[in-house]
């Protein structure tokens, strides 16, 4: 394992990451970065000359890494200890969320070459089938892909005709998400919820279902990548756990993770378009409640950290978890609404209390809940009968039933 890692945003050195004698994370900004950039690595790590010692920076870096079973398989394949975050960043931290990448410190900035390899439909299907045994293709020469979370994912480059695998410094611009094991119709579920969000006005990236023979996957555009005349450029971003300095193992409010009040406070204090972003975040909370997404935690919302300042990123990971109640999936909300985490018990008074907690007028919140419920009722039927007609499955039928009942119950409670 290398002694220190060079931390880069896009291709510029941001700082240096190393472990002290007690294996605690230490990070220090590069002086050139401090002199020419206003973008911090994280809002939890403001720009400064002094180093961040004693693991103070660890939550930001840990939140970049895969979790749970995916992580266990990767470290086994790479021969790394399960809890060795530093070693994982060294081995797979080439194409992370946002613009961050990690390289062994050599004393000089090396521009790593790269290339794209076009994948045939059969090759892509074979890679997807292999993901449970080789998550993120960890260990393949020249491939250093890193995405957080517990779900299988594959970052790829997509040119509207073909999928490509990026090697070296060549970055991805889309993410492929195969079906979640033991949860039927998860691909159709997420694709439908993301499309529905876009239909009613939430800011979401482009997404679609890709199918080849019996392999069906969800494909979503990376909002942290943009196309320029020079190719694909990375945009720096961080999730709310990173921005608030919360380790990934405490992402749920019940475990000490972010609350909705903390999330709204973060947006209000840091976003350069806070008025717009507060209302967008409100829509996100209501939408997740209405579709039955109980897993909307602090890692499922992010901020783009741009030269003009931080702003709320487009929404992602929108799917209904409550349609899987029969599988024993927890129904409790990741972040409480008005002090209540049981979605079935949320009444008008909880929305009013929530409004007070996040600093929004209760009447505005109640009006917005009713408005989105009505919009969902219209849009879900159009999508189901239209664009998603080829993808009808038991999960989508359950989702349609759930959303219809949820909208009706919500309107009744608000009356």
Secondary structure, 3 states (H helix, E strand, C coil): CCCEEEEEECCEEEEEEEECCCCCEEEEECHHHHHHCCCCCECCECCCCCCECCCCCHHHHHCCCECHHHHHHHHHHHCCCCCCHHHHHHHHCCECCCCEEEEECCCCCCCCCEEEEEECHHHHHHHHHHCCCCHHHCCCCCCCECCCECCCCEEEEECCCCEEEEEECCCCCEEEECCCCCCCCHHHHHHHHHHHHHHCCCCECCEEEEEECCEEEEEEECCCEEEECCEEEECCEEEHHHHCCCCHHHCCHHHCCCCHHHHHHHHHHHCCCHHHHHHHHHHHHHHHHHHCCCCCCHHHCEEEEECCEEEECCECCCCCCHHHHHHCCCCCCCCCECCECCHHHCCHHHHHHHHHHHCCCHHHHHHHHHHHHHHHHHHHHHHHHCCCHHHCCHHHHHHHHHHHHHHHHHHHHHC
